[in-house]
Amino acid sequence: MNGALKSRAKKIAAGLAKAYPEATCALHHSSALELLAATILSAQCTDARVNIVTKELFRKYKTAADYAKADPKLLEQDIRSTGFYRNKTKSLIGMGKVLVEKHGGVVPQTMDELLELPGVARKTANVVLGTWFKKATGVVVDTHVHRLSHRLKLSKHDDPSKIEKDLMELISQEGWIDFGHRMIWHGRRICDARKPLCEQCPINRLCPSAGKV
């Protein structure tokens, strides 16, 4: 890994830490199961919309068994506004069944076990492990982190798993969880997909794309 790039990444991480010291996951939850379900629902959907949907959803589905035995037609209607609701319904029911059958209804705390759950890829697993269990197993790569990694020239890849690998090499492990949260906050507040606010950006001097998008 290029030494100059690693040095710039360290400065970027420090700049984001100063700008967003309170950054955390925007999905409302009060348990690992709620966070897992919310993250599955967040695919191709805004966190704000997910939070609206889960406010009622979490009153109806309190345990893994509740998801496992859910009526697909009813669950589809409960989550319809998050988009891709049929696939998400299959994932939530499948997730509930695997949790009940293999984990006693409890959300596991390892990457390998989480990846065995329907609807769960590395991004979702990293959200749950980092946000709820405080385990730094990787860096969350959502659409914001994907976009910012390119603009900041921290990765040349399009594959989220390869972007994550690059970020894990650039950022120290103890910073993986917070770095992901801060990149997401920065993407939402400043580095917009269509019109980034470069003049307001706290790390614009470290960004090769500043003023060029």
N, C-alpha and C positions, 0 to 999 in steps of 0.2 A: 504494500500500500504506500503510495506517494507520501513522503514526509510533509511536504507543503500542504497537501490536501488534508492530511490528518490534523495539522496545526490549524488550518482554517475551519475545519469541522469543530474543533474544540472551542474556537472563538464564537462560532455560530451557536453552539450549545450554551455557552456562557451568556451570550446576548439574549437568547430566548428565555433563559432562566431569569434574567433580570427583568425582562418585559412581562413574563407570565409566571411569576413565582407560585401562583395558586392554581395553575392549570391542572385539570383532572378530567376524568371521563364525564361526558355530558349526558350520558344515559342514566335516567333515574332508576335506582334499584336499592333493595335493602337486603339482598342475599346473593350468593353466587348463582343460584338458579335463576333469579330474576335478571341478573346481568347477562347470563348466558342466553336466555330467551330474547332479551332486548337486543343483544348484539346480532343474533340470527335475524331478527326482524329489520335491523338497520341496513342490510344489504340493499343497495340501490334505493335508499330512502333516507330522509333527513332525520337526525336525532330528535329534532323538535316534534316531528310527526310521530315517531316511535313513542316518545314520552306521552303524547296525547292518548295513543292507543293502549299503552301498557297501564295507564292509570286505572282503567276498568278491567283490563285483561288479568292483572295480578290479583284482583279481588276474586276472580272466577277460578283461576288456576294457581293454586298455592303450593302444590307439590309436584314432583316428577310424575307420580302416579296420575295426577289430574291431567297432565299432558298425554300420558300413555293411553288413557282410556277416553280421550276427548272425541266427540263426534266431529268428524272432518268438516261437515257442512256448516256446523255452528262455529267452529274455530275459524274457518275461512271467512265468515262474516265478521268475526271479532277483529281480524287483522287485515281485512280487505284493503283499507286505505294505505297500507304500507307498500302495496305493489307486490307482484309475483306471489300473491297470497296462497295459491295452490301449492307451489313448491315449498313455501315457508311453512305451510300447515303440515306437509309431509315431514319436513325437517323437525318441527317441534314435537310432533307425535312420536317420530322415530327416536328423537333425543330422549324423550320421556321413557320410552320402552327400554332403551339401552341402559339408562341410569338405574331403572328399577331392577332389570335383570342381572346387570353386572356390577353395580356399585351401591346397591341398597338404597337407591333413590338419592344418593349424595353426589354432588358434582366433584369429579376427581381433580387432583392437583398436579397432574403431570401432562406435558405436551402430548406424549404418545397416546394416553388414555382419552384426552379431549379430542384428538384428531380422529378417533374411532366413532365419535358421535355424528349422526346425520346432520348436515348443515354447518359443520364446523371445519374451518380451514385455519391456517396459522394466524390470520388476523384476529379471528374470533377467540381462538385459544389464548393469544397474547393479551387480549383485552381482559379476559377473565383472570388469567394467572397474574398479570401485572396489577390490575386495578383492585381486585378482591383479595387475592392471596399474597400480593406484594412479592411475587416471584419474577425476577428478571430473566425470562427465557428467550426473549427476542424483542424486536421493535415492531410496534403496530404499524402496518403499512396500509392505510386507507387511501381514498382518492386524493385527499389533501397532502398526505406524506409523499405519495407518488409524484404529484405535481411539483411540490417544493423540492424534492430530491433532484429532479431534473433542472429546475430553475437555478438552484444553488450549485448545480454541477457536482453533487455528491454521489450520483450514480448515473450511468449511461443506459441502464437496463429498463425494460418495460415490465418484465416479469416481477410481480411483488416479492416473491421469495428471493430473487437475486438482488433486488433493491434492499431488502431487509438484511441480507448477508453483507452488502457493502456498508450499510449503516452500523451494523454490529461490529465491523472492523474499525470503523472510524470513531465510534463513541464508546467510552468505557462502560462496562456492564452495569455498574451501579447507576448509570445515567439513562439506560435504555427506556425504562418506564416513563420517566418524566419527559425525556426528549420526544417521545411519540406524542404525548399529550400536548406538549408545547408546539410542536409542528402543526398539529391539527388546529389548535387555537389560532395560530398565526395564519394558517390557510383560510380560516373562516373570517378573521377580523381584518387582515391586511392584504395577504397575498391571494387575492381573488383569482378565479380561473380566467375570467375575461378581462377584468380591469384591476390589476394589482395597484395598491396605493404605495408605490415605491418611495414617494417623498415623505411618507409617514412611517416607513419601515425602520425599525430599530437595528436591523442588521444589513441595511442596503449597501454599506461600504464593503461588506463581505460577499455580496451577491454578484456574480458575473452577468446576471440577466437584468440588473437594476436599470430601469428606464428604457429597456429594449423590448418589452412585451407589448 
